Amino acid sequence: MSRPLVSLSLPAEGLDLGGRRLFPGLRFVWRRGEHWGVVGPNGSGKSVLVRLLSGDLFAPETEIEYGFEGPRGSDPERAVATVSLERQARLLAEMDAYVQMRWNASEEEATPALGAWLSQDAVEDVAPWERVDRTPRSVAAFARRRAAVVREMRLGALLDRHLVSLSNGETRRALLARALLAAPRLLLFDAPYVGLDADSRRILSSAVDRLVAARSASAVLLATVRREELPSGLTHLLELDASGRVVRQGPVPGARPKKAASPRAPGGAPSGTGPRPGPRPAVPPPTRWVLSGPAPDPRARRLVEMRDASVVYGDRIVFEHLDWTVRAGERWLLAGPNGSGKTTLLAFVIGDHPQAYANDVRLFGVRRGSGESIWGIKRRIGWVSPELHACMDRGAPVLDTVLSGLDDTPFLHGGRTPARIRRARAALASVGLAAAEEAAFGALSGGEQRLVLLARAVVKRPPLLVLDEPCQNLDRPNRERFVALVDALCADPATTLLYVTHLADTEPRCITHRLVAGGGPPPA
């Protein structure tokens, strides 16, 4: 029998992760031609397993052996690619990006343009001082593969955009494009569809399905809380329970491992062929926003007002001529595809978007740019977003992460006083994580981290909640618990809500108004 691609072994007592024991006695062997699915609830260890396999997490009690080398004889971990929220956060951290950098046009050039990030030197991780001899044939082959990948991921219109300015969904598609171009030996997906609109989910799902079905050099593993997201062509399945124990491990009934072949381009086309590059797609038209809901209560205070608002990046108009008013007690759902401007609108509200000063934007009755205190605005807003998540301190205790919500900073500033601790513990208890207060934020699963951020948003009992994809990567019980929590908070007439989601099963019942990009259907 051939040498496995990777083998992973843990002792009978399992992996000690912040006082929790995961994968006791696990023996995981991944052979050539196999494609794996990993399923389990939040906290079961899916993300930890992905990090172990990728080499991102070192654990002395773990034995791991790879059956291949990295590019040009380097470490094997360099032949492993990961598409995940964690990798997305690391990408920003590696570029010294910070939470509001995405909106500052003067600073976004500190990160590379997408086209440069997908160049052959960048994909092959060639340092500026390295010399790599390439034949004209290999350069032409890469160019054809790149054109095919860019077309498949629908990134053509984004190649001149800087990475930090891309939306959550656009960045995820870019990560997969980079991974496909690198043709890694292992391609790991950890909750890849989180935060994506229906169109982006279809794009990624189609690409993953083709990788699994084709005789590709890349072996695929996909971890998710949603079993329905697993590709139909997977050959093997590993199922975990809430305590991190293996419930099932082995072949999918009726599936047969495929014999691996030479690297191929997306869709199964040989790497030296593929569609020739066509013209770059045109810049998308401005988003047209459609508002719906009951007539406003004229007595209710206006918390957010935008009059004839527009946002422009270079030659792209994101949206223009928007009139939108949010009054106290209203609960708004914002819906639309990735890149339509939903998060930009929310950035106007939370005070992090510089173009808010060039527009007539009023928050809590005060016009932006009139000498108002940004901290006075933030004190009245509870906020959750992918950008905030990416910039949180992974080493901070969970309790300090929640306490930082009282300071409106990504780190603890005001200290641990008895009164503050009581409020933070109550918020943690409301999301079911009271026992995790001294665990490191980064030691929790991705879903648990999101619940901590929810507790952080409500800890100061703000009059306005701004929740941008707050149920990302939550399993069904946690999604239902969070949505119920939002509905309970909105039972208070004083609570106002701005809520973004791409999934109907994460929409609270309390929604009263909708702002939809293009006037299309609600989330699918």
N, C-alpha and C positions, 0 to 999 in steps of 0.2 A: 504493500500500500504506500502511496506517495506521502511525502512529508506534509503535514497540515500547513495551511496558511498561517494559523495562529492557534496556540493552545494556552489556556488560562486555568490555573489551579489555585484554590484557596483551602486553608486548613479547615478542620471540622468546626472550629469556633467562628469562622467567617471573617469578614473584613470589619474592623473596628472603625466606625465613622461617627465621631462625636457622641460616643456612648451607645450607638446602635450597632448591631451586628448584622451585616448583609451577606448574602450568598454563602451560608455555612456549607462547607464541604463541596463547593462548586467545582466541577471539572467540565470546562467548555472547550470543545475541539471544533475548529472551523476548517473544513477541507475545501479543496479546489472544486469549483462547480456548484457550491452551495450558496444559497441566499437566505438570510435569516430575518425573521421578524421577532421583536421583543415587545411584549405587552405586559401591562400591570398598572395598578392605581398609582396615584401620587405617593411618593415616599417609598416605593418598592425598590428603587435603585437602578432604574433604567438609564438615567443620565450618568450615574456612577459607572455602570458597566461600559457605556460608550467611552467615557474618559479613560478607563483602564485600557481598553483595546486600542485607543488612539495614542496612548503614551502621555496624555495630559495629566494623569493622576498617578503618582508613584505611591505604592503601598508596600512596605518591606515584607509583609506577610503574604504577598501575592507573587506567584511564579508565572511569568509570561514568556513565551518563546515564539518568535516569528520565523516563518519558513521562507523569507525572502529578504533582499537587501533594498535599501533606498536608492534613489537616482545617483548614478556615478559612484556606486559602492558606498554610499552614505548609510547612516542609521536607518533601520527599517521603518521607524515612525514617520520618516519623511515620505514614505510611499503610502501613507494613510491620510485620507481627506475626510473632514467632518463638516456636515451642514447642520447647524443647530443654533438655538438662541445663545448658548454659551460661546460658540465660535463667533457669532455676530458681535457679542459684547467684547470679546477679545480683540476682534478686528479694530473696533473703535479705540480700545485701550492702547493697542500697539501704535496707533497714530496720535496718541495723546489727545483724543477727542473728548469733549466734555458735554454735559447734558444739553446745553443750549447752542452748541457750536453749529448744529445743523442749520440754524436759521441765520447765522452771521455770514453774509456773502463775502465780507472782507477777509474772513478767516478760513473759509472752506477750502481755499487753495492749498492749505497745509496738508490736505489729504490728496492722493492722486486721483486723476480722472479715471473713470471706469475703463476706458479704452486702454490706458497705460497699464492698469492693474491686470488686464487680460492679455497683455503682450507676451510674446514667447519668453523673453528674459524673466518677466515677473512670474509667469506660471511655472517655469523651470527653476525658479529660485536662484537665479544667477546673480551674484554680487557684482557691483559696478567694476571692481578690479579683476574679476575673473575673466578668463578668455575661454570661450567654448567654440570649437570648430564645428560648424554646421555646413552641410552640403546644400546647394540650391534646392535640391529635391526635398530635403527635410523642411526647409523654410517654407517652400510652397505648400507642402502637405499640411503644416501647422496652420498656415493662412486659410486653407480650405476648411479645415476642421473648425477653426475659430469662427469663420463666417457661418458655418452650419449651426454651431452652438449658439451664437448671438441671435441667429434667426429663430431657433427653437425656443430660446428663453425670452424672446421679444425684447431684446436689449438694445436694438439698433439706434433708437432715438435717444438713448441714455449715455452713449459712449463718451460724450464730451462733458457729462456731469461728473462732479466730484463725489467720491463715495459717501462722504458724510451728509450730502444733500439728498441722497436717495431715500425713498420711503422704506418702511419695514419690509414690505413685500418685494420691492425692487431689489433691496439688499440681499434678500434670501435667494432670489433668482440669480443674482450675480455670484453668490457663493457657490451655487450648484454649477454655474457656467465655468467657474474657475476649477472646480473639482473635475468636471468632465474633460476639460482641456488637459489637466494633469494626468489623466488616465491612471489613477492610483490603483494599487493592488487591493486595498480595502476602502470602500466608500460607505461611511457611517452617517446615518440620518437620525437625529434625535428631535422628535416632534417637529418635522420640517414644515408642516402645513399651518402651524400656529400663526395667527395674525394675518393670514392671506385671504384675499377675496376669492370668490368662486372661480374667476378666470385664472388667477395665479395658481390656485390649487390644481386646476385642470392641467396647466402647463407642467408643474412639477410632477404631478401624478403620472402624466403621459411619459415624461422622461424616465421616471423610476421604473414604470412598467416595461419600457423598452429595454432598459439596462438588465432587468431581471430576465426578460424573455430572450434576449440576444446572447450569443456566445461571446461575451465581453470579457476583457482582461480584468475588469473591476468586479470584485465580489461585494455584494450589497448587504448591509444590515440596517433595518429600519425599526426604531423604537418609538412607541406611541401609547397614549392612554386610550386611544380610540381604535378598537379592533377593526372597525370598518375602513380605516385608512391603510391597512396592510395591503400591499400589492398581491394580486391573485396568483402570481407565478412563484411566490416564495417556496423554497424547498424545505425549510426547517423553521421551527418555532420554539422560542423560549418564553415561558409564561411565569411571572412572578406574583406573589401575593403581597399584601400591604406590609408584611414584616420583612420582606426582602428574601424570602425563601423561594426556591425553584419549585413551582407546581408541576411544570411539564417541560420537557426538553427532548427534541428529536424531530424526525422527519414529519412533514405534513403528509397525511394519508393521500396516496396516489401521486405524489410529486416525485420527480426523478431529478437528481442533480445533473446539471448540464456540464459538458466538457468545456473547460475554459479555452479560449483562443487568443489570438493576438489582439492588441488594442484596437478598438473600433470607435468610430465617431458616433454621436447620438443617432438613434434610429436604426443602428445596426450597420450603417454604411462603413466600409473599410476606411481606415484613417487617411489613406492617401487619396480618397475620392470624396464625393459629397457635392452638394450644390455649390455652384459658383456664387460669389458674393453679388448681391443685387444692390440697387440704390438704397441709401439709408432712409429709413422711414421718416416721414414728415413729423414736425413738432406737433404734438396733440393739441386739439383746440381747447380753449378755456372751459373749465367745468361750469355747467349750468346748474345752479342750485334751485331746488323746488321745496317750498315750505308747506307744511300741512298741520292741521290741528284745530282745536276749538278757538273761538274768538278770545283774545286776551282780556284779562280782568283789568280794566283801566285803573283800579285802585292799587294793583300790585306794583311794588317797586321794581324799577328796571335795573337789573344787575349787569347785563351785558347789552351793549348797543353797537352795531356796526352800520355805518351809513355810506353807501356807495363804495364799499371796500374792495380793493384789488391787491393782488400779489403777483409780482413779475420777477422771474429769474432770467436774466439775459434776454434771449429772444422768445422765451416761453412765458405766456400768461397763464398762471395756474387757475385763477378765477378773477372776475371783474364785476363791478356794479352790484355788489351784494348788500342788501339791506336786511338786517337780522337783529331782532330784539328778544332777549331772554328775560322773563319777569320772575320774580320770587314765586316759588311753588310750582313752576313748570318743570317737566321732566322730558328732556329732548333726546331723541335718538339721532345720531349722525351716521349716515350710511353712504357707501359709494366704493368704487374700486380703489386698489392701491394706487397712490400717486394723484388722486383727485383733489387733495387739499384738506382732508378732514383734520389731520394732525396739525396742519398749518393754522387752521381756524382755532384749534385748541391752544396753540402756542400764542395766538393773539390774546387769549383769555388769561393764561397763566403768566403772561408778561415777559416771555422769553423771545419774542419775535421782533427784530428791529423795524420791520416794515409796518408794524402797528403804529409807530410814531408818524408815518407818512400818510396815515389814513385817519378817518374820523371814527375812533374806537373809544368807547367809554365803558369803564368798569366801576360798578358800584357808584354810578353817578358822576365820576370824575374822568375827564378826557385824558388819554395817554399823552404824555409830553407836556403836561401843564404843571410839572413840579411835584407830581404825586410820588408817594413812597412805594416802591415796588414791594417792599416787605410788608407794608400795610395791606396791599392787595393779596399777597401770598398767604397772609394769616387767615384770610377768609375763604381759602380754597384748599380742598383736599384733592390730591392728584395721584393718578397711577398711569404710567405709560411705558412702552418698550424703551424709550430713550432714558427715562429715569432708571429703569431696571438695569440697563447696560452700564450705568455709571455708579451704581451702589458699591460700597466697600464689601467685598466678599469675605473678608476676615473679621468683620465686626460682629459682635454678639447680636442675636436676633432682637433682644430687648433694646439695645442701643439703636438698631435700625428703626424700630418703631418710635423711639424717643426722638429721633432726628426729624420726624414729622412735626413735632412741636417747634422745631427750630427752622423749618423750611429749608434745610440743607441736606445734601446726601450723606452727611456725617453728623455724629453727636456733637452738639455745641453747648447746650445748656446744662449738661451734667445729669446725674441721677439724684434727684431729690425724692423724698417719700411721696409727695403729691404727684409728681410726674410719673414715678414708677407705678403708682396705683392706676393711673389712666392708661399707661402702656400695657399693663397686665390685663386690664379689662378689654382693651382692643384686641390683644392676642387671644384671649379666651373667646371672643366673639367669632373668630375664624378657626377655632379648634386647635390652636398651637400654643396653649399656655405652658405645656411641658417643654417647649423648645427654646425658652427665653435665653438660655446661656449658650446654646449651640451657635457655631459660626454661620452667618447668613449663607456663605458659599457652600457649606456642608449639607444644606438642605437640597431636596430635589427642586427642579425648575418650578413645578407646580406649587410646592410649599413656599418657595421664595415669593411667588406671586401673591399668595395669601398673606404673607408678612407685609408686603407692600400695600395690600388692602387695609390691613390693620393700621399701618402708618398713615394712610389717607384719612381714616375716620377718627384718629386718636384725639384731634383737637375739636371734634364735632363742628365742622365748618358749615356755613350756610350754603356753599356751592361745592358740589362734588364733580370733578372732571375725571372721568374714567375712560381711558383710551385702551380698548381691548383688555379689560381687567381680568377676563376669564381665560387668558392665554394659558394653554397647557394644563388646564384643570380637568380631572376626571369627572364623571357624571355626579357622584355624591358631592364633591367640592364645588362643582358648577352650580348645582341646585342650592347648596348651602349659601354660596355667595350671592346668588340672585335673590334668595329669600332675605338675606341680610340687607341688600340694597332696597328691596321692597319695604322692609321694616323701617329702615332709616327714612324712606320717603313717606312713611305714614305720618311723619311730622310735617305739617303744612309749611314750616319754615325752610325745609330742605329743598334745594333746587339741584337738578341733575343734568349734566351733559355726558352722554354715554355713546361710545363708539363700539360697534361689533360687526363682524362679518357672518355670524352664525345665529340663526333664529332661536336655537335652544339656550342661548345666553342672554336673551333679551328680557329685562324685567317687565313684570305686569304693570308697573307704575307709569310706564311711558305715556305721555300725553301729547307730545308734539314730535314731528319728524322734519329733518333737514336732509334731503336725499340728493346726491349728485346725479344730475341728468334726469331726475324724476323717475328712475327705474324702480324695480320691485324692491321690497324689503330684503334683509339678509336671507340667504338660502341655507 
